[in-house]
Amino acid sequence: MVKIGNIELSDFPLLLAPMEDVSDPPFRAVCKKNGVDLMYTEFISSEGLIRDAAKSIQKLDIFEYERPIGIQLFGSDIDSMREAGRIADNAAPDLIDINYGCPVKQVACKGAGAALLQDIPKMVAMTSEIVKIANRPVTVKTRLGWDDRTKNVVEVAERLQDIGIQALTIHGRTRAQMYKGEADWTLIGEIKNNSRIRIPIFGNGDVDSPEKAKQMKERYGIDGIMIGRASIGYPWIFNEIKHYLATGNLLPLPTIEQRINVCKEHLDFSMRWKTNHAGIVEMRKHYTNYFKGLPHFKNYRLRLVTTYSYDEIIDTLEEVKQKYSEAEAV
């Protein structure tokens, strides 16, 4: 069993990464049904939260069936992060996570996210303030370093553990790499096997199959894996990994009918949560992933991403089911 403070997880938990404009409640719902052990909200701006920005406030929405779930915060000002931590704590998540890993310009160039990897004392001071005010475990997600010359994540892990964080997730790239190249898990493994480290260490980056998950688990000895991009439009990956680790066998791929059903669930929840119009628009970025690999899908996709009619979307999905189910049966 892996423990984050008083939160008890499985022996090798699978975590859903916090992804901006992706890991909202509708997306989390389909992942929860398909085996994820611990989820996070989309990352939330501390400045937006303390100024009552509607988008930031809405991201605090969590549901009982999602537990355990963490609220993830990012920001560059220590006072703002402390106050945002209080607001997040009052929303009663199971944990609070701090983002020191986001590489995008809009975040890093404002001194937040991965930018804090260039100022470890400030990172430590900011984290310490949130640990002090939180009534639940505080965790951190970060990267190997700012660039290849400053891979300082070992120092980060030791110092953040010393001031009270309860778990650390490490993405196996530097900020300079963004999401390019191959994730390097070597330092993640070194931290997990560092005699000073007592908290759970989770690895993140490029795990997109059960085989890859098993390889990372055995090679680096990490406590669990966080999965992001590979789960978009494919929530089945969590149960597939669990089954493979337990049995050594791969589950059958989801059928067309299963893909359609989960896609509909996702769409219906999205419309309930965001209004009909916004929910329909929000789903457009997911269709390509739900139906990845289907031949001659372009025209169906075009219909799905251009209509504002729920009935037309359902009719299109039914056409997809009929056409490709027949192909599966051949």
N, C-alpha and C positions, 0 to 999 in steps of 0.2 A: 504493500500500500504506500502511495505517495501522499504526503501531507503538506499543505500550504497553510501554515498556522493551524487553525482548527478545522480546515477543510480537508476531508478525506476523499481521495481519488483512487482509481484503480492502480494496479501494479505498474502499468505503463500507459498513462493517460494520453489521449489525443486531444489537442487544443485547437480551437478555431481561432485563426488570427483576426485581430481587429482590422478591418479594411474599409477605408473611407468610401462612402457611396455603395458599399456592398453588404457589409455585415449588419444590416438593420434587422428588426424583429422578424419580418417575413422570411428572410434568408436564414436567420438563425433557427427558425422553427423547423425548416426542412432538414437542416443539419442535425438538430437535436434528435429528430425522429430516426436519423440514420447513424447514430452511434457516437457523436462527439461527447467528450467528457467534461470539458470546461470551455465556456465561450466568453467573448468580450464584446462590448458595444463597439460601434465605430469610434475612432478616437475623437475626443471632444476638446475644443479650444478652451483654455482657461479664461481667456479674455472674453470670449463669447458667452461663457457660462456666467461669469460674474456680472455681465451686462444684460443678462436675461435675453440673449439672442434666441429667437424662436427655434432656429435649427439646432442650436446647441442644447436647449432645454428638452426638445423632443428626443434627442439621443439618449436621455436618461431613462427613457421608458424600458422597463424590464418586467418580465412576467414570471410568476412562481414556477411554471414548468421549465423555465430556462435554467434554473439553479443547478449547480453553482455557476455564477456569472460575474464578471468583473467589469467595472467602468474604467475606460482608459482615458487619461488626460495628457495634454501636451501644452507647453507654454515656455516662455523665456524669462518671465519675471517671477521671482520667488514669492513675493507677496500675493500676486494674482494666483499662482499655483496653490498656495496655502489656502486661500479663500475658496478656490474651485474645489480643492480637496474636501473642504467642509461641506460644500453643496452636494458633491458626489457621495460623501459619506452619509448624508441625510437621506439620500435616495435608497439606502439600504441594499447595496449590492453585497456580494459575498467577499469581494476584494476590490481594491483600487490598484490599477496598473498605471505606471508612468511610461510615456513613450520617449525614449532617447534613441530612436532608430529611424524615424521617418526621414527619407532622403530628399523629398521633393523640394524644389526651390521655394515655394510659397511658405513652407514650414522652416526648413533649415536656414534659409537666408534671413529669416527673422529671429534667429538665435534659439529656435526650439528644435525638438526632435533630435536628429543626429548631430546637430550643431553643438550640443552639449558635450559631445565626445572631444571637443577641442578645449573644454574648460571643466576638467574633472572636479576641482574644488567647488565650483558652482553647482555642478550636478549633485555632488554629495550634500551640499548645504540645502538644495531644493528638496532632495529626497528626504533628508532628515526632518524638515519641517512638516512634510506630509505624513511621515511615520508618526510624528508626535501627536498630530491632531486626529488621526484616523482611528476608528473603533473596530477596525477589521484589518486583515493582512494587506500589506502594500507589496506589490511586485513591480518588476521593471522589464521592459523589452528594449533591447539595444542591438548594436552591430559590432563587428570586430574592431572598428576604429573609423577615423575620418578618411584615411587613405592608406596605401600600403606602407608608408613610412611611419604611421602612427597607429599601429594595431595595439591599442592599450586596454583591451577588454579584460585582460587578467587583473590589472590594477582596478578597473571598474568593478569587477565581480567581488574582489576582496573588500574594497572600501564600502561598497553598498551593503554587503552582508554585515559588515561591522556596525553600520548605523541602523540596521534593523529590517531590511527587506526580507521577505519570506520565500521568494523564488525569483529566478532570473531566466528570461528567454533570450537567446542570442541568435540573430540572423547571420548566416555565414558569409556575409559580404561587408565591404567597407561602404561608407557613404559615397565615395568616388565611383564605385562600381554601379551604384543604383541597383538595377535588377539584371544587369548584364553579366555575361560570363557564368562560370560555375561556382556555386556556393562552396566555400572551404570550411569543412567542419573540424579541421585539425585542432584549432584553438578551443573550440567548444568542448571537444573531448579532453583537452588538457585541463580546462577549468573544472570539468566534472570530476576528474581524477586528481585534482589538487587537494592535498591533505588538509588545507585550511578551509576548504569549502564544505559547508554542512547543509546548505539549502538546496532544494531541487533545481536542476539545470535542464532546461528544455531547449532542444535544437529546432531551428527553423531555416528553410531554404531548399527548394528544389525537390522536396519529397512529393512525388506525384504518382506513386504506385506502391502496392503492398511490398513488393520486392525491395524497393528503395528504402522503405521504412525499416524493414528487417535488417538491411545492410547497415543503416545508420545506428540502429539500436545495438547491434552486436559489435560494430567496429569502435564506437565511441562511448558506449556505456551510459548514455544520457538517460534521464529519468522519464522523458516523454518527448513527444514531437508536436510542434505547432504547425498547422497546415493552413495555407492561405489560398493562393491562386488556383491550386489543383482542386479545390472544393467548389469553385464557382461553376454552377451548372452541373456539378457532379458531387452531390452530398453523399453518395454511396461510398466514397473513398474511405470514410471512417470505419464503417462496418467491414469493408473489404480488407482493410489493414488488420483489424482485430481478428477476423476469421483466419487470415493467413498466419498471423503470429501464433495463434492458438493451435492450428491444425497443420500448417504447411501447405494447405490447399487454397487455390484461388476460387472465390465465389464466381458464379456465372455473371456475365455483364448484364446490366439492367436491360430489360426488354423495351421495345418501343412503347408499349402500353404503360410500363412503369415510368418511363421518362415523361410521357404525356401527363400521367396522374400527378406526379410531383410538381411538374411545371404548372399545372392548374392550381394545385394547392398554394404554390408560391404566389401566383397571380392573384388569387382570391384574397389571400391575407394582405398582399400589397395594396389592393384596392380598399380593403376595410380600414387599413391603418393610415393610408395616405390620401384618401378620397379616390373615387373611380378614375378620374382623369390622370392624376399624378401616379397612381398605382400602375396604370396601363403604360405610361411613359417610362416609369422606373424599370419595368420588366424588360424593356427592349434590349438592354445590354446583356441579358441572361440567355436569350433564345439561342444564340450561336453556340454557347457552351452546352446547353441542354441537349442539343442535337448535333454535336460535333461528330464528324465522321460519316454522316449520312450523305450518300451521293445525290447530286442534283437537287440540293436543298435550297438553292439560292432564291428561287421564286417564292417558295413558302416563307423564307426568312423576310423577304421584301414585304410581303403582305403583313407579316406579324409586326414589323417595326414601323409601318406607315399608317396603320389603321388606328382610330380612336374608339372603335366599336368592340365592346366585349363579345357580343354575339359573333362578330366576324372572326375574332381571335379563336373562339371555341370551335367554330366551323372549320377554320384552317387546321387547328390541332387535330380535329377528327379526321380530316382528309389525310394528314400526315400519318396518323395511326393506321388508317386503312391501307394506305399505299405501302408503308414500310413493314407493317405486320405481315402482309402477304409475302413480301420479299424474305422476311425472317423464316416463314414457314416453308419456303422452297428448299 
